């Protein structure tokens, strides 16, 4: 290509060279204007495959994120039968419960299932299996869709004193909500015959035990706690002491492969129960393959054998 260009320049001489220089200078002068026009249009609109299809930034509506609790409530109301989904009122707020009546002629009582916070009423790691199988053994089950964990808990403040103060404030507010919730559930449970069994999981078991110890919630006949712990050492100490001092018969179950805090604090609760000489306390550790997931048949067998031992 270069030899052809040189031959043309040689043929036409100096005028051709001048004309070529003018053309190059004109192209350089026009190029910045095109770039400026492109830069001015970019912030205002977005162009897609079709030039006629435009979206202005001012017309794009971005929805606020929906809370986990709202999503879980909507899923329960949408996918489950309306006869099994029953909203209850706790003070100014309502919450969702899943009720499944016992399917035998000999009613044993009501099993109230409280998942850990951030978990759903149909969480597959433990309680959903009990919700389905206990009615075949004479239990009416009431599974609760819990409230969300407090937003600022545990505290991330720099000073330990400030952390403790913020944690106490958050937990106190949550205890009031949980107290109203469990009181409403116990009132509903009284419409069924038999004893009252509460099966609580995770941190909810610890918070609920504290409410039982302070007599802020009507007491059931028996309490089962699953993988229970609190995020801080001070709260775990208080929980172990409250569990050992409560008059409720307690079955304390955890897993071989569990949350590290659940494994660590199981021994602490056992030590406090021995110190208080709590006779109606049994602790079991189940072998499992998947961390946090209970072996279903082993869990049911432990609960049934303990209930028979307690006389139910």
N, C-alpha and C positions, 0 to 999 in steps of 0.2 A: 504493500500500500504506500509506503514511504517513497519508493522510486517513482511511482505514478504521480504523486504530489509534486516532487521535484521537477519532473518533466513538464507538468502543467505550468509551474512557476517560471521555468525557463522559457516556455513557449509564449506566455502572456506578458512576462516581464514584471516590471515594478508596479504597474497599476493593480495587478492581481494581488501582489503582496500587501499593498495598502488596503485593498478591499477586505482581505482576510483579517487584518488587524482590527479594522473598524467593527467587523462582525463579532469578534471575540470580546471586545470591550463592551459592546452593546449587550451581549449575553450576560456578562458579569454584572452589569448595572441592573438588569431586570431580575436576576436571581434573588437578591435580598428582599425585594418587594414581595415576591411570591412566598418566601419564608415568613415574612411578617404577617401576610394575610392568613397563612396557615396557622401561625401561632395565635392570632387573635380569635380564630374560630374554634380552636380546640377546647378551651375551658367552657364554652357555652353549650355545645351540643356533642352528642356521640353519634357517629354514623356506622351503620351495620351493613350487611350484604346489599340491601336495597337502599339506594340514595334517598328514596322518598320516605323511608322509615327513620324517624328521628325521635329521641327521647331527651327532653330538657331536664337538667339536674333539679330544677326547682319543682318539677312535677313527680319526682320519684318519692313515694311514701315508704318509709322504713318503719316497720312495726317494732314495738318494744318486745324484749324477750319475755316469754311466758315462763312462770315459775314451775319447778318440778312438781310441786303439789297440785297445781291446776291441771297439768298434763295427765298426771296419774288419776285424778278425779274424773276427767273427761274420758279417759280410756275405760275406766270401770263402768261408767254410765253408758258408754257406747257398746262395749263388747259383751257385757254380762246381761243376764235376764233381768228385766226391771223388778221382778218379784224378789230377787235376791239382794238387790241394792236398796238400802234403806238409809236415808239421811237422818241424822239426829242433831238436835240443837244443844250447844254447850255455851250458855251465856249469849252473847251477841253473835257468835259464830256458829256455823254448822259444819258437820264433817260426815264422811261417808262410812257406812258399815256394810259388811257382807254377811248376811244371816242365812244359815243353812240348818234346817230343822233336823232333829234326830230321826232315824229311820227304823227304829226298833220299837217293840212294845214296852220295853223297860227303860224308862228315861233315867239316865245317871245325873244329868245336870247340864250346866252351861260352861263351855270352854271359851274364854275370851282371849283372843290372839292379838297381841300388840307387837308389830314389827319394829325394828330399829328405825330411828329417824333417817330420812332420805331413802327408805325402802317403801315398797308398795304393799298393799294388803294381799296381793297375789304373788309376792316374791318367791322365787322357786328354790331358794336355798334351804328352807326348813318349814315355815309356817303354812305355806300353801298346801303341802302334803297333809298336814294335820287338819287343815280346814276341810279337805275332801274326805279323809278317811274316818275321822272321829264320829261323824253322824252315823256311820254304820255300826258303831259300838255303843250307841245310846246317848251321844253328846250333841247338844245343839251348839253350833259354833257361831261366834260373833267375831269376825275379823275386822280390825279397825284400820282405816286409812289415816296414818298419823299426820300431824303437822310437820312442817319443815323444821330443820335444826335452826337454832337462833343464828341470825346473820353474823354477829360478831363473837362467835364462840367456836373454839377457844380464842381468847384475846391474843393479839399479836403486838401488844404494847411492849416497849423496851424495858420498863421497870417492873420487877416482880410484884410490887405492891399494887401498881396500876393494873397489871394483868389479873390479879386476884379480885380486885374490886370490880372490874368489868365482867369477869366470869360470874361472880356472884349476882350481879345485876341481871345479866342475860338469863341465868338459870332460874332466878326467882320469878321473872316474867314468864318463862316457859312453864314452870311448875304450876302457876295459876291456870294456864291454858290446859295443861294436861290433867289437872285436878278436876276442872269442869268437864272435860271430855270423859274421864273414867267414871265420874259420878253419874253422868247421863247414861253411860253404858251399863252400869250396875243397876240403875233404875229400869232399864229395858230388860236386863237379865232376870229381874224379879218376876217377870210375867211368865217365866218358864219354871217347871218344877226341878228339884234336885239341888245339888251343891254348886258352888261357883269356883271354877278353876281358872286362874289367870296364867297365861304363858307369854312372857315378855322377853324381848331380845335386845342385846347390845346395851347401849347407853340408856335406852328407855327403861330397862330393868332396874338400873341403878337409881334413876330419877323417881320411878314409881315406888321403889322400896323406901326411899326417903319420905314420900308422901304417906305411905302406910305407917311408918314409924311415928310421924307427927299426927297421925289420925286425921288427915285432911281428906281422905278418900275412904268410902266404905270398904271394909276388909273382905276379901274372898275367903274361901275355906282352905285353899292351898295355892302355892305360888311356884311356878317353874321358871327359871331364868336360863337363857341360852346365850353363851358367849358374851357375858356381861362385863362391862368395864367402863371407866370414865377416862377422858383424855389426859388428866393431870394426876400427879401422885397424891396431892392433898385430897382431891375428891375421891380417889380410890380408897384411901384410908377411911374416910367418912362413910363410904358405901359399905365397906367390909364390916365396919362396926355396927352400922344400922341393920345390916342383914343378919348379923349374929344376935342382935338384941330384939328383933321382931318376934312376936309370938306365932307368926305364921309358920306352918310346915313348908320347908323350902327344898326343892330339888334343883341343884346347881349343876348344869351340864355345859361342858365345853368340848373342844375338839383337839385332837392331836396336832392337826395342821389348822391353826386358827390365827386370828389377829394377834400380833405379838403382845399387846397389852392384855388381851383376854387370857393368854397363856400365863403371863407373869402374875396377874392378880388373882388367878384361881387359887394359888397357894396362900395368898394373903387372906382371902375369905375363909379358907379352911382353918387357918391358924386362929382367926378371931372366933370362929364357931367353936373350936375346941376350948379356947380360953373362957368363953361364956357358957361352956357345957350345954350347948344347944342340942337337945336330943332329937328334935324333929328336923334335922338337917342331913341331907345326903348329897355327896358330890360325885359326879361321874365324868370321865373323859373318854370320848368315843373316838375310835379310829376312823379316819376318812382319807379319801384319795385327793379330792379337789379342795383347796384351801377355802374355808368358810362355808362349805356345803355339807349338810348333815346326811349321814346314811339313814335313809328314811325308816327302814324297818327297825334298825337298832334304836333310833330315837323313840319310836312308838313303843317298843318293848320296854325301854327304861321307864317311860312315863307310866305305863300300865302296871308294871311290877311295883313301882313306888306307891302308886295310889292304892293298890291292894295291901301293901304293907301298912299304910296309914289307916286302913279300914274302909276304904271306898272302893 
